[in-house]
Amino acid sequence: MAERHRHEVIVIGAGLAGLAAACKLQAEGVDAQVLEAQERVGGRVHSMRQLGSNQEAGGTYIGAGYTRIIGVAERFGVELIDVTPMLAFFREQELVLGNEIIRQADWPDHPANLFNGDDRALMPWAYYRMLTVKENPLAQPADWLAPASARHDVSVYDWLKGLGFDDAVIKLAYGINVSFGEDAGDVSALLLFFRAAFSVAQRRLSPEGVAGYTAKNGVARIPEAMAAALDPPAQLQKVVVAITSEADDTTVHCADGSVYHAPQVVCSLPFGVLRHIKIEPPLRGLQAEAVNTLPAQAMTQVYLAHKSNFWEADGFSPSLFTDGVAGMVAAARNGTDPKEVTSFTAWTLGANATRLDALPPAAAGRLVIDAIEAIRPAAKGQLEFLGIQSWGTDPFAQGGWAYFKPGQIARFAAAMGARHGQIRFCGEHLGRASRGMEGAMESGERVAAEILAL
């Protein structure tokens, strides 16, 4: 016979959203059981503890204004570390176009710089961020969901065209290892406005002089501490394959044959994962369309050790922001001395991440190292492949984070997170006024509050 369990609430997924919901429910005395498909909790917050150092994947740094994340860290005794001294070094990265390294100091007068006037001082990775703050039509982050904002749900390409930029400038401003989509035509400008408004709001909440935090022993310590406080504890390696919602009972079926019953279910899974779970009665209309079509960002991280301080030989910054398969090559500083480079992570996004994902891990690592060595010969023979994290090929993530194509916000926002029978949905993609880790927490707390209000 199938192993059967009954609780008041079943929470599917032990990422930050699911854990936030479970913690809030259990704090109010609700019997909430968390089911997690993987052998660990945290979802897309994952500290890869190897070689005595935390190689962060997914959620890396905690914004200084992330009041929910900071609050839960304090509540569960997770020590936070101010990373402002380390982050200062990331601003020193050099730009790479083709195989040419361009120092930031040389960029304003460089012939490849197509920006005009004072904007020539801005690096390409910062240019569109500046524009989305300067030209932002949103007064508050949550305004992105207002019906009046739907007119801004156009492609970044069309928005930049409307500002008078030609195709070459658009490619330079939004075409190098971009965080959302593959190019300026693939993502909604309204999403970038939301991101900019959230960043501005965060700065108002941040202590003066603090850029962000990490957690001692890795950011994953936060979801691990949340899970450790749960009673009943989260059940790991419970791959949900079907959910049946009836009038007063919901049944959750797992791949191992176990069955869980509860009047209420909280589902925190990314849509790319949810679309492979059988739901009865099935999702319909715009909600079903959103679950089946909302994209997620291809993101692959390649972790590298170094045998020498090769950057001292060529005189360039250790970190590079490239337009090739190496993506953003960031020098990590996870030791006690913020000046000491402890390792490197190549953050590759979009089409280049998809290219890496098609290769065996060692071959992907070799391709990235070859790309770096072609750019800076001083690195030849000095880098060693440690490991790789592909969020696009992770069956329980299906991408680094959700993004919206042009028109999808206006089309899906009102319907995609709606309650379906006794199933409620949360996750970073359903944050209303916050993004990233903070958005995941916001959405989990919101659905818990809805259940508690019943």
NUKE-238922 format. One record per residue (C-alpha): residue in three letters; y, z, x. Coordinates in steps of 0.5 Angstrom, whole numbers, padded with zeros to 4 digits, always signed. Example, Ala and Ser with C-alpha at 12.3 -4.5 7.8 and 13.67 -1.06 7.14 Angstrom:
ala-0009+0016+0025
ser-0002+0014+0027
end
This chain:
met+0000+0000+0000
ala+0007-0001+0002
glu+0011+0005+0005
arg+0016+0007+0000
his+0022+0011+0000
arg+0028+0013-0005
his+0035+0015-0003
glu+0041+0015-0006
val+0044+0010-0002
ile+0041+0005+0003
val+0046+0002+0008
ile+0044-0004+0012
gly+0046-0005+0019
ala+0048+0001+0024
gly+0054-0003+0027
leu+0061+0001+0026
ala+0062-0001+0019
gly+0055+0001+0017
leu+0056+0008+0021
ala+0063+0009+0018
ala+0060+0008+0011
ala+0054+0013+0012
cys+0058+0018+0016
lys+0063+0018+0010
leu+0058+0019+0005
gln+0053+0024+0008
ala+0060+0028+0009
glu+0060+0029+0002
gly+0053+0031+0001
val+0050+0024-0001
asp+0043+0022+0001
ala+0045+0016+0005
gln+0039+0012+0009
val+0041+0007+0015
leu+0037+0001+0016
glu+0038-0002+0023
ala+0034-0008+0025
gln+0035-0007+0033
glu+0032-0002+0037
arg+0039+0001+0038
val+0045+0002+0034
gly+0052-0001+0035
gly+0051-0008+0033
arg+0057-0012+0037
val+0059-0006+0041
his+0054-0006+0046
ser+0054-0002+0053
met+0049-0006+0058
arg+0048+0000+0063
gln+0046-0003+0069
leu+0047-0002+0076
gly+0050+0004+0075
ser+0056+0001+0071
asn+0057-0001+0064
gln+0058-0008+0063
glu+0061-0008+0056
ala+0059-0013+0051
gly+0063-0015+0044
gly+0067-0009+0043
thr+0070-0008+0050
tyr+0077-0004+0050
ile+0079+0001+0044
gly+0087-0001+0042
ala+0091+0005+0043
gly+0093+0005+0036
tyr+0086+0005+0033
thr+0087+0011+0029
arg+0080+0011+0026
ile+0076+0009+0032
ile+0080+0015+0036
gly+0079+0019+0030
val+0071+0019+0030
ala+0071+0019+0038
glu+0075+0026+0037
arg+0070+0028+0031
phe+0064+0027+0035
gly+0066+0029+0042
val+0066+0022+0045
glu+0071+0023+0051
leu+0076+0017+0052
ile+0079+0014+0058
asp+0086+0011+0059
val+0085+0004+0061
thr+0092+0002+0062
pro+0092+0002+0070
met+0086-0002+0070
leu+0088-0007+0064
ala+0095-0008+0069
phe+0090-0012+0073
phe+0088-0017+0068
arg+0095-0019+0067
glu+0094-0022+0075
gln+0089-0027+0073
glu+0091-0034+0076
leu+0090-0040+0071
val+0085-0046+0073
leu+0086-0053+0070
gly+0081-0058+0072
asn+0079-0055+0079
glu+0086-0053+0081
ile+0088-0046+0081
ile+0095-0045+0079
arg+0098-0038+0081
gln+0102-0035+0075
ala+0108-0035+0080
asp+0108-0042+0081
trp+0107-0044+0073
pro+0114-0044+0071
asp+0115-0050+0076
his+0108-0053+0076
pro+0108-0061+0073
ala+0102-0059+0069
asn+0107-0054+0065
leu+0109-0058+0059
phe+0113-0052+0055
asn+0120-0053+0055
gly+0126-0048+0057
asp+0124-0041+0057
asp+0117-0042+0055
arg+0115-0045+0061
ala+0115-0038+0064
leu+0109-0036+0059
met+0102-0037+0061
pro+0098-0042+0056
trp+0093-0036+0054
ala+0100-0032+0052
tyr+0103-0038+0049
tyr+0100-0038+0042
arg+0100-0031+0041
met+0108-0031+0043
leu+0109-0036+0037
thr+0105-0033+0032
val+0109-0026+0033
lys+0116-0030+0033
glu+0114-0035+0027
asn+0110-0030+0023
pro+0111-0030+0016
leu+0107-0024+0014
ala+0111-0017+0014
gln+0105-0013+0014
pro+0098-0014+0016
ala+0095-0014+0009
asp+0100-0019+0007
trp+0095-0025+0009
leu+0091-0024+0003
ala+0097-0024-0002
pro+0097-0031-0006
ala+0104-0033-0003
ser+0101-0033+0004
ala+0096-0038+0002
arg+0101-0044+0004
his+0100-0042+0011
asp+0092-0043+0011
val+0093-0049+0015
ser+0090-0051+0021
val+0093-0049+0028
tyr+0094-0056+0029
asp+0098-0057+0023
trp+0102-0051+0024
leu+0104-0053+0031
lys+0105-0060+0029
gly+0110-0058+0024
leu+0114-0054+0030
gly+0115-0060+0033
phe+0109-0060+0039
asp+0106-0066+0041
asp+0098-0066+0042
ala+0098-0065+0049
val+0102-0059+0048
ile+0098-0056+0043
lys+0092-0057+0047
leu+0095-0053+0053
ala+0097-0048+0048
tyr+0091-0047+0044
gly+0085-0051+0047
ile+0083-0047+0053
asn+0077-0042+0052
val+0080-0040+0045
ser+0078-0034+0041
phe+0077-0037+0035
gly+0074-0044+0033
glu+0073-0049+0038
asp+0080-0052+0038
ala+0087-0052+0034
gly+0084-0056+0028
asp+0078-0051+0027
val+0082-0045+0025
ser+0087-0043+0020
ala+0094-0041+0022
leu+0094-0035+0017
leu+0088-0032+0021
leu+0093-0032+0027
phe+0098-0029+0023
phe+0094-0024+0021
arg+0092-0022+0028
ala+0099-0022+0031
ala+0101-0018+0025
phe+0096-0013+0026
ser+0098-0013+0034
val+0105-0011+0032
ala+0103-0006+0027
gln+0098-0003+0033
arg+0104-0002+0038
arg+0108+0002+0033
leu+0102+0007+0033
ser+0100+0007+0040
pro+0103+0013+0045
glu+0108+0011+0049
gly+0105+0008+0056
val+0098+0007+0053
ala+0095+0000+0053
gly+0088+0002+0051
tyr+0082+0006+0052
thr+0075+0006+0054
ala+0069+0011+0052
lys+0066+0015+0058
asn+0059+0012+0059
gly+0061+0006+0055
val+0064+0004+0048
ala+0057+0004+0045
arg+0057+0012+0046
ile+0062+0012+0040
pro+0057+0009+0035
glu+0051+0013+0038
ala+0055+0019+0037
met+0056+0017+0030
ala+0049+0016+0029
ala+0046+0022+0032
ala+0050+0026+0027
leu+0046+0023+0021
asp+0041+0026+0017
pro+0037+0023+0015
pro+0037+0019+0022
ala+0038+0012+0022
gln+0031+0008+0022
leu+0031+0003+0027
gln+0027-0004+0028
lys+0028-0005+0020
val+0029-0012+0019
val+0031-0013+0012
val+0028-0019+0009
ala+0030-0019+0001
ile+0034-0014-0003
thr+0033-0014-0011
ser+0039-0011-0015
glu+0037-0009-0022
ala+0042-0005-0027
asp+0040+0002-0024
asp+0036+0001-0018
thr+0036-0003-0012
thr+0030-0005-0008
val+0030-0007+0000
his+0024-0010+0003
cys+0023-0010+0010
ala+0019-0015+0015
asp+0014-0009+0017
gly+0012-0008+0009
ser+0016-0002+0008
val+0020-0001+0002
tyr+0027+0003+0000
his+0030+0004-0007
ala+0037+0007-0008
pro+0042+0006-0014
gln+0047+0003-0009
val+0046-0001-0003
val+0052-0002+0003
cys+0051-0009+0007
ser+0054-0009+0013
leu+0051-0015+0016
pro+0055-0021+0019
phe+0055-0027+0014
gly+0051-0031+0019
val+0045-0026+0018
leu+0046-0025+0011
arg+0045-0032+0009
his+0038-0031+0011
ile+0036-0025+0007
lys+0033-0027+0000
ile+0038-0023-0005
glu+0036-0023-0013
pro+0039-0024-0017
pro+0042-0029-0012
leu+0050-0030-0010
arg+0053-0035-0014
gly+0060-0039-0014
leu+0065-0038-0008
gln+0062-0031-0006
ala+0055-0035-0004
glu+0059-0041-0001
ala+0063-0036+0003
val+0056-0033+0006
asn+0053-0040+0007
thr+0059-0043+0011
leu+0064-0038+0014
pro+0063-0039+0021
ala+0063-0034+0027
gln+0065-0035+0034
ala+0061-0037+0040
met+0061-0032+0045
thr+0057-0032+0051
gln+0058-0027+0057
val+0055-0028+0064
tyr+0055-0022+0068
leu+0056-0022+0076
ala+0056-0018+0082
his+0059-0020+0088
lys+0057-0019+0096
ser+0064-0019+0099
asn+0072-0019+0097
phe+0072-0026+0097
trp+0079-0026+0094
glu+0082-0023+0100
ala+0080-0030+0104
asp+0083-0035+0099
gly+0089-0030+0097
phe+0088-0031+0090
ser+0087-0026+0084
pro+0080-0024+0083
ser+0081-0026+0076
leu+0081-0033+0073
phe+0083-0036+0066
thr+0079-0043+0067
asp+0079-0049+0062
gly+0072-0050+0064
val+0065-0047+0063
ala+0066-0041+0067
gly+0071-0039+0061
met+0075-0033+0063
val+0073-0030+0069
ala+0075-0022+0069
ala+0074-0017+0075
ala+0072-0011+0072
arg+0074-0004+0075
asn+0069+0001+0072
gly+0070+0006+0078
thr+0074+0012+0079
asp+0079+0007+0083
pro+0083+0002+0079
lys+0084-0002+0085
glu+0077-0003+0086
val+0073-0009+0083
thr+0066-0007+0081
ser+0063-0013+0078
phe+0065-0020+0074
thr+0064-0022+0067
ala+0065-0029+0065
trp+0067-0029+0058
thr+0066-0036+0055
leu+0068-0038+0048
gly+0067-0044+0043
ala+0064-0051+0046
asn+0063-0048+0053
ala+0059-0042+0050
thr+0055-0047+0046
arg+0053-0051+0052
leu+0051-0044+0056
asp+0047-0042+0050
ala+0042-0048+0050
leu+0040-0046+0057
pro+0035-0041+0060
pro+0039-0035+0062
ala+0038-0036+0070
ala+0040-0043+0069
ala+0047-0041+0065
gly+0048-0036+0070
arg+0048-0041+0076
leu+0052-0046+0072
val+0058-0041+0071
ile+0057-0039+0079
asp+0057-0047+0081
ala+0063-0048+0077
ile+0067-0042+0080
glu+0065-0044+0087
ala+0067-0051+0086
ile+0074-0048+0084
arg+0075-0043+0090
pro+0070-0044+0096
ala+0071-0037+0098
ala+0066-0035+0093
lys+0061-0039+0095
gly+0055-0035+0096
gln+0058-0029+0094
leu+0056-0028+0087
glu+0050-0026+0084
phe+0047-0027+0077
leu+0046-0020+0074
gly+0045-0022+0066
ile+0048-0025+0060
gln+0049-0023+0053
ser+0050-0029+0048
trp+0052-0027+0041
gly+0051-0034+0038
thr+0044-0034+0039
asp+0043-0026+0038
pro+0039-0027+0031
phe+0042-0020+0029
ala+0050-0022+0030
gln+0050-0030+0030
gly+0057-0030+0033
gly+0062-0025+0037
trp+0066-0025+0030
ala+0068-0028+0024
tyr+0073-0033+0024
phe+0076-0038+0018
lys+0077-0045+0018
pro+0083-0048+0015
gly+0083-0047+0007
gln+0078-0042+0007
ile+0082-0035+0007
ala+0085-0038+0000
arg+0079-0040-0002
phe+0074-0034+0000
ala+0078-0028+0001
ala+0078-0025-0006
ala+0071-0027-0008
met+0067-0026-0001
gly+0067-0018-0001
ala+0066-0017-0008
arg+0061-0012-0011
his+0054-0016-0013
gly+0050-0012-0018
gln+0049-0005-0014
ile+0050-0008-0007
arg+0057-0007-0004
phe+0059-0011+0003
cys+0063-0009+0009
gly+0064-0011+0016
glu+0069-0013+0021
his+0070-0020+0017
leu+0072-0016+0011
gly+0077-0012+0014
arg+0084-0012+0010
ala+0089-0009+0014
ser+0085-0009+0021
arg+0081-0013+0025
gly+0076-0012+0030
met+0073-0005+0031
glu+0078-0002+0027
gly+0077-0007+0021
ala+0070-0006+0021
met+0071+0002+0020
glu+0076+0001+0015
ser+0071-0004+0011
gly+0066+0001+0012
glu+0070+0007+0009
arg+0073+0003+0004
val+0066+0002+0000
ala+0064+0009+0002
ala+0070+0011-0002
glu+0068+0006-0008
ile+0061+0009-0009
leu+0064+0017-0008
ala+0069+0015-0014
leu+0063+0013-0019
end
